[in-house]
Amino acid sequence: MALPHDSNETSYLLPPNNEDWGRQTIPDFVYGQKDLMAEGIQWPRNAPGIPDALPQSPFDAALCSAWKQRVELGLFRYRLRELQTQILPGAVGFVAQLNVERGVQRRPPQTIKSVRQAFDPVQFNFNKIRPGEVLFRLHREPDLPGTLLQEDILVVINVSPLEWGHVLLVPEPARQLPQRLLPGALRAGIEAVLLSLHPGFRVGFNSLGGLASVNHLHLHGYYLAHRLPVEQAPSEPLDPGGHLHLLQDLPAPGFLFYTRGPGPDLESLISRITGHQPDQLQV
């Protein structure tokens, strides 16, 4: 089971006195190979609501409890209510949500002039967030396979949430990396999905020019209690091994990458994807 360093139990909650938040050490969420091997995760017959309604992994429990506390402490720009959601008519069945407060109260996006724009420390970045916005740090145990450089990933709240549990996965913010998908960041995103028992936990990346609003490397993660059309779209294999597919019957073209799980297959998949970086990616 995933555990913090040097402890059998941890709390991802902030202390009562906000003056202590900056002095509190960021808790580690440490995970290993066995935490990524859950099987049989399926949508229930009745679509779930918030993640509390379904069995939770240690990752889900840590994220949801810490996120809920930050809501109660008023650290978000607005309090997320139940969103008006509709499945649009038509063959595709798009999921549409109305989130007026995000449109009005979110931080204005940065001006993006190039997909290769350099990091600008003067602009807003994740080194400028309040201490209370950090939930925990994702840390891989040494037993996990892989040749990619180990990176600690901060899990922080998105103060203008799209949905319940909306967080940002930020790889080592002090390195001041621009918003370009790197192998370590992609691996962290895929492993975050594998750490969750909720079928609607999503991780996505949008590039500069692909609606990214902050030029500081990050991925999004949140719970969406609805199946998406891409989950059931047919696909055509493009390579003999069946690792690369072309999605079909969707309004926009897309690729499906398949892997059996953590290990050499996943490392190869990550290298393949980051060698041909898409503007937007969801897993």
C-alpha positions in Angstrom: 0.0 0.0 0.0 1.2 3.5 -0.8 2.6 5.2 2.3 4.4 8.3 3.4 8.1 8.2 4.1 8.9 6.7 7.5 5.4 6.3 8.7 2.5 3.9 8.7 -0.1 6.7 8.5 -0.1 10.2 7.3 -2.3 13.3 7.1 -2.6 15.4 4.0 -4.6 18.0 5.9 -3.3 21.5 6.8 -2.9 22.4 10.5 -5.6 24.6 12.0 -3.5 27.7 12.2 -2.8 29.2 8.7 0.5 30.7 10.0 1.8 27.1 10.2 1.1 26.2 6.6 4.3 27.6 5.2 6.3 25.8 7.9 4.7 22.4 7.4 6.7 19.9 5.4 5.0 18.8 2.2 3.8 15.2 2.8 5.0 12.5 0.5 2.6 10.0 -1.2 5.0 7.1 -1.9 3.8 4.4 -4.2 5.2 1.2 -5.7 4.6 -1.4 -8.3 1.7 -3.1 -6.5 -0.2 0.2 -6.2 -0.4 0.4 -10.1 -1.8 -3.0 -10.7 -5.6 -2.6 -9.9 -7.8 -4.6 -12.2 -11.5 -4.7 -13.0 -12.2 -1.0 -12.6 -15.6 -0.4 -14.3 -18.4 2.1 -14.4 -21.2 1.1 -12.0 -24.7 0.7 -13.5 -25.7 4.1 -12.1 -23.2 6.8 -12.9 -21.4 7.8 -9.6 -21.4 11.3 -8.2 -18.4 12.5 -6.2 -15.6 10.0 -5.7 -16.7 9.3 -2.1 -19.6 7.2 -3.6 -17.2 4.6 -4.9 -14.4 2.5 -3.4 -11.3 4.5 -3.0 -7.6 3.7 -3.4 -5.1 5.3 -1.0 -4.4 7.9 -3.7 -8.1 8.7 -4.1 -8.6 9.0 -0.3 -5.5 11.3 0.1 -6.5 13.6 -2.8 -10.2 13.8 -1.9 -9.7 14.4 1.8 -7.1 17.1 1.2 -9.0 18.7 -1.6 -12.2 18.8 0.4 -10.4 20.5 3.3 -9.1 23.2 1.0 -12.6 23.9 -0.1 -13.7 24.4 3.5 -10.7 26.7 4.1 -11.7 28.9 1.2 -8.5 28.5 -0.8 -10.4 28.3 -4.2 -11.5 31.3 -6.2 -15.1 30.0 -5.9 -16.9 27.2 -4.3 -17.7 24.5 -6.9 -21.4 23.6 -6.9 -23.0 20.7 -8.7 -22.6 21.6 -12.4 -25.4 21.6 -14.9 -24.4 18.6 -17.2 -26.0 17.4 -20.3 -25.3 14.6 -22.8 -25.7 16.4 -26.1 -27.9 14.8 -28.7 -26.3 13.3 -31.8 -24.2 10.3 -32.7 -21.2 11.3 -30.6 -22.8 12.1 -27.3 -20.6 15.0 -26.1 -20.7 15.7 -22.4 -21.4 19.4 -21.9 -21.1 21.3 -18.6 -21.9 24.8 -17.6 -19.3 26.3 -15.2 -20.0 30.1 -15.2 -17.8 30.9 -12.2 -14.7 29.5 -13.9 -15.4 31.6 -16.9 -15.8 34.8 -14.8 -13.3 34.3 -11.9 -10.4 32.3 -13.3 -7.0 34.0 -13.7 -6.6 35.6 -17.1 -4.6 33.3 -19.4 -1.1 34.3 -20.3 -0.3 35.6 -23.8 1.1 32.8 -25.8 3.0 33.6 -29.0 4.7 30.3 -29.7 4.5 26.6 -28.8 8.1 26.8 -27.8 7.8 29.9 -25.7 10.4 30.1 -22.9 9.5 30.1 -19.2 9.1 33.6 -17.9 9.6 33.9 -14.1 7.9 37.3 -14.0 4.6 35.8 -15.1 2.4 33.7 -12.8 3.9 30.3 -12.2 3.6 27.5 -9.6 6.5 28.8 -7.5 4.1 31.7 -6.6 1.2 29.7 -5.2 0.2 29.8 -1.5 1.6 27.0 0.7 -1.9 25.7 1.5 -2.6 25.0 -2.2 -0.1 22.1 -2.2 -1.8 18.7 -1.2 1.2 16.3 -1.4 4.1 15.2 -3.4 4.0 12.0 -5.6 7.1 9.9 -5.1 7.9 6.6 -6.8 9.5 3.8 -4.8 12.8 2.4 -6.1 11.1 -0.9 -7.0 9.3 0.6 -9.9 10.9 -0.2 -13.3 12.0 2.4 -15.7 15.0 4.2 -17.0 13.5 7.7 -16.9 14.9 10.2 -14.4 13.0 10.1 -11.1 10.9 13.2 -10.6 8.9 14.3 -7.6 5.5 15.6 -8.7 3.7 18.2 -6.6 -0.1 17.7 -6.5 -1.7 21.2 -6.0 -5.3 22.4 -6.2 -6.5 24.2 -9.3 -8.0 27.3 -7.6 -10.5 27.6 -10.6 -11.7 24.0 -10.7 -13.4 22.5 -13.7 -14.8 19.6 -11.6 -14.6 17.8 -8.3 -11.0 17.1 -7.2 -9.4 19.2 -9.9 -5.7 19.2 -9.2 -2.5 20.1 -11.1 0.5 17.7 -11.4 3.6 19.9 -11.4 7.0 18.2 -11.9 9.6 19.9 -9.8 8.4 23.5 -10.2 11.8 25.0 -9.1 13.2 23.7 -12.4 11.0 26.3 -14.2 10.2 24.1 -17.1 7.9 25.5 -19.9 4.7 23.8 -20.9 6.1 21.1 -23.1 5.3 17.5 -22.4 8.4 15.6 -21.1 8.7 11.9 -20.5 8.8 12.2 -16.7 5.6 14.3 -16.6 3.7 11.9 -18.9 4.7 8.9 -16.8 3.5 10.7 -13.7 0.1 11.4 -15.4 -0.3 7.8 -16.5 0.7 6.5 -13.1 -1.8 8.9 -11.4 -4.6 7.3 -13.4 -3.4 3.8 -12.5 -3.3 4.9 -8.8 -7.0 5.7 -8.8 -9.9 3.2 -8.5 -12.4 5.7 -9.9 -13.2 5.0 -13.6 -13.8 8.8 -14.1 -10.5 10.1 -12.9 -8.9 11.9 -15.8 -5.5 13.3 -16.5 -5.0 15.7 -19.4 -2.3 17.9 -20.9 -2.8 20.9 -23.1 0.1 22.6 -24.8 0.9 26.3 -25.5 -1.4 27.1 -28.4 -3.7 24.3 -27.2 -5.5 26.3 -24.5 -2.8 26.1 -21.9 -3.1 29.3 -19.8 0.2 29.0 -17.7 3.6 28.4 -19.3 4.9 26.2 -16.5 4.9 22.5 -17.0 1.8 20.9 -15.5 -0.9 18.3 -16.1 -4.5 18.4 -15.0 -6.3 15.8 -13.0 -10.0 15.6 -11.9 -13.0 13.4 -11.4 -15.7 13.4 -14.1 -18.7 11.1 -13.3 -19.6 10.6 -17.0 -18.3 8.3 -19.7 -16.7 10.2 -22.6 -17.2 9.4 -26.3 -13.5 8.6 -26.7 -13.7 5.7 -24.3 -16.0 3.7 -26.6 -14.7 4.9 -30.0 -13.6 2.2 -32.4 -10.0 2.2 -33.5 -7.8 0.8 -36.2 -4.4 -0.7 -35.3 -1.5 1.0 -37.1 1.4 -1.2 -36.1 1.8 -5.0 -35.9 2.2 -5.0 -32.1 -1.1 -3.3 -31.5 0.4 -0.5 -29.5 -0.7 2.3 -31.8 -4.3 2.8 -33.0 -6.1 5.4 -35.0 -9.4 6.4 -33.3 -12.4 6.5 -35.6 -15.9 7.9 -35.6 -15.0 11.0 -33.7 -15.2 14.6 -34.9 -11.4 15.1 -34.6 -8.6 12.6 -35.4 -6.7 11.0 -32.5 -4.4 8.3 -31.6 -4.8 5.5 -29.0 -1.7 4.2 -27.4 -2.0 0.8 -25.7 0.2 -0.7 -23.0 -0.2 -3.7 -20.7 0.9 -1.8 -17.6 4.0 -0.5 -15.7 7.3 -1.8 -17.0 9.3 -1.7 -20.3 6.1 -1.5 -22.3 5.1 1.7 -20.6 8.6 3.3 -20.9 8.6 2.6 -24.6 5.1 4.0 -24.9 6.1 7.2 -23.1 9.2 7.7 -25.4 7.0 7.2 -28.4 4.4 9.8 -27.4 6.8 12.5 -26.2 8.8 12.1 -29.4 5.6 13.2 -31.3 4.1 15.6 -28.8 0.3 16.3 -29.3 -1.3 19.6 -28.5 -3.8 17.9 -26.2 -3.6 14.6 -24.5 -6.0 12.8 -22.2 -5.6 9.5 -20.5 
